[in-house]
């Protein structure tokens, strides 16, 4: 006759194995599949909605650092763009990729920012680092984003050789690097809008806004 305690231990062990197996499967799905990247993006987007992760606008820490305008790009439609051609405007430059969950999480906030400020003297330059531009193009079209999207078309200056995604730069009309933000952020805030507008003023050292 089977000992009841032995049977209970066997059942418990099976449940434990199934639980761990399920957890590993979920982890692998989220970590290594395209669908998993989307799920991560949704979760991280929820975090951004809480307002915890604000854009870095600590201008004083990067003040007097000249931006490098020697960056040549192509739009997703194949139209060339030189960063030099945007000199004199405030330039919002964001590096992203479709495989980067934090990039996907912050994109709707950047889209909202663009919709509000596109008629002002602010240029938006979103640069996909995907190996296959068609993948990025399909993603943008599926989401209905209208942000100006680009890809590299030549050598990339060391200043923009990003080592983590997403990375965002703001360049002032005077040609200075106003700020650099590593990682995702909620750019759809009054504080960040005020910061961008302040970079457009004659004074090259805008005061920090209230988030």
Buried (B, 14 or more C-beta within 10 A) or exposed (E): EEEEEEEEEEEEEEEEEEEEEEEEEEEEEBEEEEEBBBBBBEEBBEBBBEEEBBBBBEBEEBBEEEBBBBBBBBBBEEEEBBBEEBBEBBBBBBBBBBBBBBBBBBBBBBBBBBEEBEEEEBBBBBBBBBEEBEBBBEBBEEEEBEBBBBBBBEEBEEBBEBEEBBBBBBBBBBBBBBBBBEBBBBBBBEBBBBBBBBBBEEEBBBEEBEB
